[in-house]
Amino acid sequence: MSQREIVQKIEKPFQISMNLPGSKSVTLRNYLLAALADGTSYISAPGLCDDTDRMEDSLQRLGVKIDTVNGEKIIQGQNGHFAEGEIGLELGLSAASTRLLIALAALRSEKTSLDGEAPLRARPNKYLLDALVELGADVSSTQDGFMPLTVQGSSALKQKVTMRGDRSSQYFSALLIIAPLLPNGLHLYVDGELVSKPYVDITIQEMEKFGVKVENDRYQHFYVAPQSYRGTNLTVEGDASASSYFSALATIHGGTVTFKNLGTSTKQGDIRFLEVCEKLGAKITYQENRVTIQGPKVGELPALTNEIDMENMPDVAPTLMAMAPFIPGKTKITGLSTLRIKECDRIAVPAAQLHKLGVQVTEGPDWIEIDSLPISDFRQEVEIETFDDHRIAMSFAVLGTKLDHLQILEPDCVNKTYPHFWQDLNRLYG
């Protein structure tokens, strides 16, 4: 494993076309939905990374047959039936896989144990586990809602549950996915406001591709009737979160990038990062499955006159944090309540790393404000601590291309979602 990556300065505008890695969020859902389906599914261009590997490994442990032919995943659906006996799942650092599989475990009448690495053990699951108990499952955890944990389901799970919406949309996606296989379907009520709604939109869209309909009453009440998923053929679109890094690079370097597998057909909320790039002077050209970002001339970024609310695209907030020192004036980013409980604290950690570089930062419970700084005033050859968080590594790589010799520690953490990030970044140097 590489101990550090030294990011070089990009000296001139670039122009590239690229395929993004397959969306991790879509891939995880597709794998799980295919496993629950009646029939065989063929999934082309899936996102291949540590997180999706963990999901694939877990499904195979549960008795799902998965083959790979010329990069396509062929998944034999189990129609809700899985291997017998107590089964242990190791999830590494994948919180999304964990939450989806916690819910799936409630479909099994025998115990399913789930565990992961230390950072994943620090991620909360209490609201989801409490909801499963309310539905009739047995749940135990070493701490109150943290891994390691065990779930044992029942064939008589109930049909109504309420869950707080202010922690993670993944809990809702997890319950929605198992809902059509419950004896009487599921009425899922939201207590308060649901965060990160676009991720629930992705879930509903992918469920529909497998033949299941979800009734959504203004994100306050979801109803899924008893139904069967059907095996299907599909192609995974590019990852909108991954696109943020190269969209940001085009914007701050006056470059041009075309994504050949992402466009207006997506439900991924992180595509809205392009709206931020537009506010910063970039020209965006959209097509159904393609998008081009052309950055403004170098040195001509305008100030952001209003704060940027990123509640519905929290995963790309660190990308904007990394751009902020090059944006005139102060950049205030809000709607970040979920960032405190990610792989690391994605408010405090970026703030600390920016401070190392000489950037003035103020943070609140769910917001951050970052001052601009002339490039000549940045401290040089600084080491950026990633805390093994892929989004910190990739975001600060964007920042590093405006400086010279910025050192990113634990650069291989990008393997969690974007194993080829460093190779793709190197294409920009011509």
N, C-alpha and C positions, 0 to 999 in steps of 0.2 A: 504493500500500500504506500502510495506517495505521501510524504510528510508535508509538502507545501507545493503550491503552484505560484510561480512568479508571473504576474500579469504585466504584459508590455503595453506601452502607449500605442494607440492607433493614430497614425500620423496623417491620414488622408481619408476622404469619404470613400465608401465602398458600395458595391452593388452586387447582391447575390440573390439567388432563388434557392429555396430549401424546402424539404419535407420535414415537418416537426415530428418528434416522436409521437406515437399514438397516445391519445389522452389517457392518463392514468385513471382519472375518475370514471371515464366511460368504460375502460377495460375492466376495472374491478367489478363494476356492475354487470357487464356483459358476461364475465366468467361465472358469477354467482347465478345470474338469471338462466344461463345455459344449463348449469348444474341442476336447477330446480325444474327445468322444462321437461315436457313429454316429447322425446325425440332428440335428434342430433342437431347441433348447431355448428356452423362454420364461421369463425371469426378471423377476418383478414386485417392485417396491419395493426395488431394490438400493441399497446405500450409495453415494452419489455424493460423492466427495471426491478429493483429489489422488492418494491411493494407488490407488483403483480406476480413476481416469483413466489412471494409468501402466500398469496391467495391461491395460486395454482397448486403449490405444495399442500396447503391445508385441504383443498377440495379432493386431492388425490388421497390424502389420509382418511378422508371421509368416504372413500370408495368410489369417487367419480373418475371415470376413465377420460384422460385428456391426451391426445396425440398432437404432434406438431409435424406438419407436412409443408415444406417450402415456405416456412414462416407463418402459415395459417394454423390456428388452433381449432382442433376438432374435438368437441366436448359432447360426451354421451349423457343426455339428461337423465336424472333419477326420479323426476316427477315427485319430489319431496321425500324420497326414501334413500337412506344412507346406510353405510356399513354398521354392523352391530358391535356392541361392547363399548367400554370406555375408551375414548380417543383423546389424545393430547395434540394440541396445535401450538406451533411456535411461530410467532408473528414478527419477530425482529423489531423493527421500528415502525411498522405499518399500522397507524391508528385507524385509517379508513377500513382496512381489511378486518381489523379487530372488531370494530363496531358492527360491520355487516355479518361477520361470522358469529358474534354473540347472539344476534337475533336468529340466525339459521340454527344454532344449537338448540333453540327452544322447540324446534320441530322434531328433535330426537328424544326418545323416551329414556335413553341412557345418558350417562354423564359425558360432557365435553369439557375438557380443561384447556384454558388458553393462557399463554404466558408470552413474554417478550423481553427485550433488552431493557436496561435500566431506564432510559428516557421514556420508553413506552409504558413502563410500570408507573411512571409519574403522571400519565394522562388519565383523566377522570372518566368513568363510565357509569357513575351512580344513577343518573336519571334514567338511562336505558335499562339498567339492571332492575331498578325499582318498578319500571313499567312492565318488565317481564314477570316479576313477582305478582304484580296486580293482575296480569293476564292468566296466572296459574302455574308458572314455571318455578322450579327451585333454583336458588342462586346462592353461591357462597364465594366470598373473596377474603384474602388475607387482611386487607384493610377495607374500609367502607367504599366499595366501588372501584378499587384499583386492582390491577393484575398483581399476582396470578389469581385467576378466578375459575369457577366451575359453574356450568349451566346444565340443568336437567329439565327437559321439556315434558310435555304431556299431550296426549291425543285429544284433550278436552279443553284447550285454551279458550279463554273468554273472547268476547268480540268488542269490548269497549275499554279504552284506556286514555288517560290524559297525561301529558308530559310537558314540562316547562320548555319554552322555545328559546331561551336566552343563552344556552350553553353550546350546543352543536347541532347542526342540521343533519349530521351523520346518524344520530339516533333515530331521526324521523325516516331517513332513507332506509335504514335497516329494518324498521318495523313495516314500512310500506312494502318492501320486497317480499317479506314472508306472508303478508296479509292475505293474498288470494288462496293460500294453502291452509289457512285456519278454518276450522269447521263451519263457522258462520261469517267468515270474512272479518273485517275490522273497521270499527269507527275509531279514528285517531284524532283526539282533540288537542289543541295547542293552548297552553296556559301562557298568556302574554304574547309578545311579538316573536315571531320565528326569525332567527338570524340566518344569514347566508342562503336565502331562498333559491338562488339559481342552482344550487346543488340538488335541491329537492326537485326542481324542474328537470334536471338531467335524469334523475331517477325515474320520474314519471314518463319522460320521453322514451327511455330505454325499456321500461316495462311494456309500453305500448308496442314497441317493435317485436316483443315476444308474445303479443296478443292479449295483454291484460290492460283494462281500463281503470283509471283512478278518478274519483270525483273529488275535486278540490274546491272547497268553499272559502275563498279569500285567505288561504293559508291559516285558517282557524280550525277547520274541521276537514279531515280527509276520510273518504269512505271507499273501501275496496270490497266488492262482493266476492264470494267464493268463485274461483276461476282456475283454469289450468294455463300455465305458460306453454307455448309451443316452440319447438326448436326452429331456428331460423338461420339465414345467411346474412352477414352484415360486414361492413368495413368500418373500422374505428377511425374517427377524424383526428386531426392533429391536436396536440395539447395546448390549450389557450394559455395556461399558466406559463408553460415553457416559451410561448411566443413573446411574453412580456420582456424577456431579456434582450431579444434581438430587435424588438420594436423600440425599446429604450436606447439601444446602441445606435440605431438608425437616426433617432431623434436628436441625440446629443452630439453625433458626429457628422450630421448632414448626409448620411448614407441612405441607401435604398435596399429594402429587403422585401421579397415576395414569398409568402407562405403558400405552398401548392396544395395543402390538404386541410385548410381551415378557412371558413368564410361565414356568410350570413346565415347559413342553415344551422349553425351551432346553437345549443342552449347553454353553453359554458359561460358563466357570468364573467370570467376573467377576460373575455373578448372586449369587455368595456374598458379595459386598460387603453385600448386604442383611442378612446374618446379623450383620455388624459393627454395622450401624445398629440392629438389634434389641438387641444388647448395650448400646447407648447409649440405650436407652429408646424407640426407635421401634416402632410397631405395623405389621406387614406383613401384608397380605391378598393371598394368591396365588390366581390362576386360571390355566387352561392357557395363555392368551395375553394375560394382563393382570395387572398387579400394582399395588397401592396402598401408599404409604409415608406414614404419619402420624407426624410427629415429636413428641417429648415437649414439655412446656411449656418456653418459653425459660428458660434458666438452670438447668434440672434434668437436665443430662447427668450420668450416673453415671460414676465412674472405671472404667477397664478393669482388672480385677484380675489378668488374665493377659496375657502378650505375645500379639500377633496374628501368626500365621504366614500370610504372603501368597505363599508359593511358587507356589500354583496360581492366583493372581490378581494377578500382578505389575504389570499395567498400571494397576490402581486403587490401588496402594500410595501414589502421590503424593497421591491424594484424601484418604486417611486422614492422611497427613502434614500436609496443610493444615487438617484438622479438629483435629489433636492439641492445639494450644495452647488450645483451648476445652474440652478434656476434663480434669477434675480429676486432679491428680497427674502421674505420668509415663506416657507411652504408648510402649511398645517394640514395634517392628514387625520381624519376622524373615522369613527365607526370601527374601531380596532379591538373591541372587547374580547373577541375570541383569540387574539394573538398572544395573550399572556399564557395560554395553555397549549401551545403547539410544541414542536420538537424542542424548542427553547422558548424563552420569553422574547417574542419577536418585536417587542417595543424596547425593552431594556437592553438587549444585546446589540441591535443596530445603533442605539444611542451611544453605548459605550465604545463601539468601534469607531463611530464618527468622531467622538471626543478625542480618541487617539490621534486622529488625522488633523485635529485642530478646529473641527467644525463645532459651532455652538448649537446645542440641542436642548429643548425643553420637552418633558414628557408628562402626560397625565394618565389616569387609569385606562382610558381608551382612545388616546390621541397622542400625537407627537408633532412638534414644530421644529423645523430645521432651517437654520440660517444659510444663506449663500456664502461662499468663500472663494476668493480668487485662487486660481490654480497655483499661482506662485507662492501662496501662503500655506498650502498643504504641507504637513510634515511628511518627509520622504521615507521610503523603504520601511513602512510600518507593517507589522504582522497583524493580520485580521484573524481573530479567533472565531471559528464557525460554530463551536459547540456541537459539531457533527450534524449541523442542520443544513441540508441541501440548499434551501432558499437563501440563507445567509451567504453561502459560498458563491452562488450564481449572481446574486444581487451585487455583492461587493466586487465581483469580477467586472461587472459593468462599470462601476465607479473607477476601478483600477485602469481601465483603458484610456482614461483622461489624464492619468498620472504616469508614473513609470516605476517599475519594480515593486509594485504592491504585492505583498506576500499573503496568499490565502492558505491558511493551515487546514489540514484534513480535507484536501480537495476531493478525495474519492467519495466523500459523502454525497456528491451529486448522483451517485449510482442509485440512490433511493428512487429517483424519478426520471433522471436524464443522464444515462451513462455516457452518452457521446457529447456532452456539453462542451468539454474542453476542445475536442476535435472540431466541433462546429464553430466555436469561437475563433480558433486558429485560422479558419477560412477567411476571416475579415482582414487579415494582415497581407493578403495577396501573395 
